[in-house]
């Protein structure tokens, strides 16, 4: 289980993790975020890299994909796609 930035030594119990997995599997997710990275160049200056990243548990018809078995690692019913990056040199 991943939190939204919390740093803690607390471990979630197995039953709570199962319940969270089951509950989250019932909700549609389709989120696209715009990412901007700035890369410092060794020779001076920097470069700006922009791209979009989408995460969804919906199929091509807009229906929630079945979650599959609970396991460690990426959820089997989610798809992550990364759009084409654009790179621009900055001063």
C-alpha positions as CSV (number, residue, x, y, z in Angstrom):
1,X,0.0,0.0,0.0
2,X,1.3,3.4,-0.9
3,X,0.4,6.6,0.9
4,X,0.3,10.1,-0.5
5,X,3.6,11.3,0.8
6,X,3.3,10.2,4.4
7,X,6.5,8.8,6.0
8,X,5.7,6.3,8.6
9,X,6.8,3.0,10.1
10,X,3.2,1.9,10.5
11,X,2.3,-1.3,8.6
12,X,-1.2,-1.9,7.3
13,X,-2.7,-5.2,8.4
14,X,-3.5,-7.9,5.8
15,X,-7.3,-7.6,6.3
16,X,-7.2,-3.8,5.9
17,X,-5.0,-4.1,2.7
18,X,-7.4,-6.7,1.2
19,X,-10.4,-4.4,2.0
20,X,-8.7,-1.4,0.4
21,X,-7.8,-3.4,-2.7
22,X,-11.3,-4.7,-3.1
23,X,-12.8,-1.2,-2.6
24,X,-10.4,0.5,-5.0
25,X,-11.1,-2.2,-7.6
26,X,-14.8,-1.1,-7.8
27,X,-14.1,2.6,-8.6
28,X,-13.3,3.8,-12.1
29,X,-9.9,5.5,-12.5
30,X,-8.8,7.5,-15.5
31,X,-6.3,10.2,-14.6
32,X,-3.9,12.0,-16.9
33,X,-1.2,14.2,-15.5
34,X,1.1,16.6,-17.2
35,X,4.7,16.0,-16.2
36,X,7.5,18.6,-16.5
37,X,11.1,17.6,-15.7
38,X,14.1,19.9,-15.7
39,X,17.4,18.3,-16.5
40,X,20.7,20.1,-15.5
41,X,23.2,19.7,-18.3
42,X,26.8,18.9,-17.6
43,X,28.0,21.6,-20.0
44,X,25.8,24.3,-18.5
45,X,22.2,25.3,-18.9
46,X,19.3,22.8,-18.7
47,X,16.6,21.1,-20.7
48,X,12.9,21.0,-20.0
49,X,11.2,17.7,-20.7
50,X,7.3,17.6,-20.9
51,X,5.0,14.6,-21.3
52,X,1.7,13.3,-20.2
53,X,1.1,10.1,-18.2
54,X,-2.2,8.3,-18.0
55,X,-3.3,5.7,-15.5
56,X,-6.6,3.9,-15.9
57,X,-8.5,0.8,-15.0
58,X,-11.0,1.2,-17.8
59,X,-11.1,-0.8,-21.0
60,X,-11.7,0.6,-24.5
61,X,-15.5,0.6,-23.8
62,X,-15.2,2.6,-20.6
63,X,-15.9,-0.4,-18.3
64,X,-13.8,-1.2,-15.3
65,X,-11.3,-4.0,-16.0
66,X,-11.6,-7.0,-13.5
67,X,-8.9,-6.7,-10.8
68,X,-7.5,-10.2,-11.0
69,X,-5.7,-11.8,-8.1
70,X,-4.3,-9.8,-5.2
71,X,-0.5,-9.7,-5.4
72,X,2.6,-7.6,-4.7
73,X,3.6,-5.3,-7.5
74,X,1.5,-3.4,-10.1
75,X,-2.2,-4.0,-10.2
76,X,-3.1,-6.2,-13.1
77,X,-6.1,-4.3,-14.1
78,X,-4.4,-0.8,-14.4
79,X,-2.8,0.5,-17.6
80,X,-0.1,3.2,-17.5
81,X,0.7,5.0,-20.8
82,X,3.2,7.7,-21.3
83,X,2.8,10.2,-24.2
84,X,5.5,11.5,-26.5
85,X,8.0,13.7,-24.7
86,X,9.0,17.1,-26.0
87,X,12.4,18.4,-25.1
88,X,13.4,22.1,-25.1
89,X,16.8,23.5,-24.3
90,X,16.8,26.2,-21.6
91,X,19.5,28.8,-21.1
